[in-house]
């Protein structure tokens, strides 16, 4: 055994040594001098043996860690080794715990923003994404700045209870979207435990069913016997909005489908408008037969270079505003809305024609709720719907008789 005294680095070692290399302080502690862009870099390193292999543990740069502090860190690491603990692994585990704790401190608002960013390409359209953002934002005054890991049932109820009876549809939508965000946060490791916003077996025991507190409000629909006069008046109005509204009525389409229509969806030769799945509520392609008047409207519309929308808006490259037709209705028939014309069409078909219900439902692009019936009705009944829509267009253009309407005969299936 050697009695030679362990050689230590001088107190000014950090400033004294500038040549790249390793300078030992004893017991595995080294001053490491390495080349750098602006000269050299200096740091403390502990070398130790574990399971027959050498490991190097950085203890920090000399401008932050003094020689005295480096020796103390080295001593603590050697104590861990004596206890069978690898100091490098111990440090990494501590860092991981800190990262996890920091992640759990992520606020609910930050989680919502991350969720929306990750799912931005899954929305049906920009409007759908904006609705999600607005809905979640309504919960921020109560939940926004709170750690997502701390959101519990009581907090969710504080958000929902004040609006559950006043606006049940909005409240129900908010609950569902909070649930989605919290589920994502759990899977992402930002929280643990059950989802406090889940409905079945949880909030359904605390909040009444929507059906128990509010009746379904249907869109106000113009009575079909008033429609011919309305169409005649509509045709006297200039501009894009009246043309878009008449086209909406003639096709029994949703206003969003009409506003988003592009010229490449229109086939003038086949008199067909094909709406792609990503613009349909049911996410299925929908073919719409176009009657002669609908075609005439399209042919008279102005076109804007670089703008592929059928009904162009006031802004360059943009479609007609979703408020344009609504404002037009407010001026012409206060209390009624454009979407209500789908009900007008439905009532007319039921009372004035012999078309089978499933043909009318297909014209409205409604999904067959009965799975058995849906399995047998795979086609889109296009030719039968073409006849139906032609009759509808003729009715819309017909002069209103005194106290009666014209009934159209049609096949039952």
Residue pairs with C-beta under 8 A, 6 or more apart in sequence:
6 26
6 27
7 24
7 26
8 25
8 26
9 23
9 24
9 25
9 31
9 67
10 16
11 67
13 23
13 25
13 31
13 67
14 31
14 42
14 62
14 66
14 67
17 23
17 31
17 33
17 42
18 33
18 39
18 40
19 33
20 33
20 34
20 35
20 40
21 33
22 30
22 31
22 32
22 33
22 45
23 30
23 31
23 33
24 30
24 31
25 31
25 67
25 70
25 71
27 74
27 78
28 46
28 47
28 48
28 74
28 78
29 44
29 45
29 46
29 59
29 70
29 71
29 74
30 44
30 45
30 46
30 47
31 42
31 43
31 44
31 45
31 62
32 42
32 43
32 44
32 45
33 40
33 41
33 42
34 40
34 41
34 42
34 43
35 41
41 61
42 61
42 62
42 63
43 58
43 59
43 60
43 61
43 62
43 65
44 58
44 59
44 60
44 61
44 62
44 65
44 67
44 70
44 73
44 74
45 56
45 57
45 58
45 59
46 56
46 57
46 59
46 73
46 74
46 77
46 87
47 54
47 55
47 56
47 57
48 54
48 55
48 57
48 77
48 78
48 81
48 87
49 55
50 81
50 86
55 86
55 88
57 77
57 87
57 88
57 91
59 65
59 70
59 73
59 74
60 69
60 70
60 73
65 73
76 87
77 87
80 86
80 87
80 90
81 87
100 189
103 189
103 190
104 147
104 148
104 149
104 190
104 191
105 147
105 149
106 147
106 148
106 149
106 185
106 190
107 144
107 145
107 146
107 147
107 148
108 139
108 140
108 143
108 144
108 145
108 146
108 147
108 148
108 151
108 181
109 140
109 143
109 144
109 145
110 148
111 148
111 181
111 182
111 184
111 185
111 190
112 136
112 137
112 140
112 181
115 180
115 181
115 184
116 129
116 132
116 133
116 136
118 184
120 129
123 129
123 132
124 278
124 279
124 283
125 256
125 260
125 278
125 279
127 256
127 322
132 177
135 170
135 173
135 174
135 177
136 174
136 177
136 178
136 181
138 174
139 159
139 174
139 178
142 155
142 158
142 159
143 151
143 155
143 159
143 178
146 155
148 182
148 185
148 190
148 191
149 190
149 191
149 192
151 182
151 191
151 196
152 196
153 196
153 202
153 203
153 206
155 196
156 175
156 178
156 196
156 197
156 203
157 203
157 206
157 207
159 174
159 178
160 171
160 174
160 175
160 203
160 207
161 207
163 170
163 171
163 174
164 171
164 207
164 208
164 213
165 213
165 214
168 210
168 213
168 214
169 210
169 214
172 210
175 197
175 199
175 203
176 197
176 199
178 197
179 195
179 197
179 198
179 199
182 191
182 195
182 196
182 197
183 195
185 191
186 192
186 193
186 195
194 202
195 202
196 202
197 203
218 340
218 343
219 337
219 339
219 340
219 342
219 343
220 335
220 336
220 337
220 340
221 336
221 340
221 341
221 342
221 343
221 344
221 347
222 230
222 333
222 336
222 340
222 341
222 344
223 344
223 347
224 344
224 345
224 347
224 348
224 351
224 352
224 395
224 405
225 400
225 405
226 400
227 249
227 344
227 348
227 395
227 396
228 395
228 396
228 397
228 398
228 399
228 400
229 400
230 332
230 333
231 246
231 249
231 396
231 397
232 399
233 332
234 242
234 245
234 246
234 332
235 242
235 246
237 328
240 301
240 302
240 311
240 312
240 313
240 320
240 324
241 320
241 324
241 325
241 327
241 328
242 328
243 297
243 300
243 301
243 311
244 258
244 259
244 311
244 320
244 324
244 325
245 325
245 328
245 329
245 338
246 293
246 297
247 253
247 258
247 294
247 297
247 298
247 311
248 255
248 258
248 325
248 338
248 341
249 341
249 344
249 345
249 396
250 291
250 293
250 294
250 297
250 389
250 392
250 393
250 396
251 258
251 273
251 288
251 290
251 294
251 389
252 341
252 342
252 345
252 363
252 364
252 389
252 392
253 275
253 288
253 365
254 281
254 339
254 342
254 365
255 322
255 325
255 338
255 339
256 279
256 322
257 275
257 279
257 280
257 286
258 310
258 311
259 309
259 311
259 319
259 320
259 321
259 322
260 279
260 309
260 319
261 273
261 275
261 309
261 310
261 311
262 308
262 309
262 310
263 303
263 308
263 309
263 310
264 308
265 273
265 274
265 275
265 276
265 310
266 272
266 273
266 290
266 298
266 310
267 273
267 274
268 295
268 298
268 299
271 289
271 290
271 291
271 295
272 287
272 288
272 289
272 290
273 287
273 288
273 290
274 285
274 286
274 287
274 288
275 285
275 286
275 287
275 288
276 285
277 283
277 284
277 285
280 286
280 365
281 365
282 365
282 366
282 367
284 365
284 367
286 365
286 380
287 380
287 382
288 389
289 382
289 385
289 386
289 389
289 390
290 298
290 389
291 389
291 390
291 392
291 393
292 393
293 393
293 396
293 397
294 393
298 310
301 310
301 311
301 312
302 312
303 312
304 312
304 316
304 317
306 316
306 317
307 316
307 317
307 318
309 318
309 319
309 320
310 319
311 319
311 320
312 318
312 319
312 320
313 319
313 320
313 321
313 324
314 321
325 338
326 337
326 338
329 336
329 337
329 338
342 364
345 360
345 363
345 364
345 392
346 360
346 364
348 392
348 395
348 405
349 355
349 360
349 363
349 388
349 392
350 357
350 360
352 395
352 405
352 406
352 407
352 408
353 388
353 391
353 407
353 408
353 409
353 410
354 408
354 409
354 410
354 411
354 412
355 384
355 388
355 410
355 411
355 412
356 411
356 412
356 413
358 368
358 373
358 377
358 381
359 381
359 384
359 385
359 388
359 413
360 388
361 368
362 377
362 380
362 381
362 385
363 385
363 388
363 389
367 374
368 374
368 377
384 411
387 410
388 410
391 408
391 410
394 408
395 405
395 406
395 408
398 406
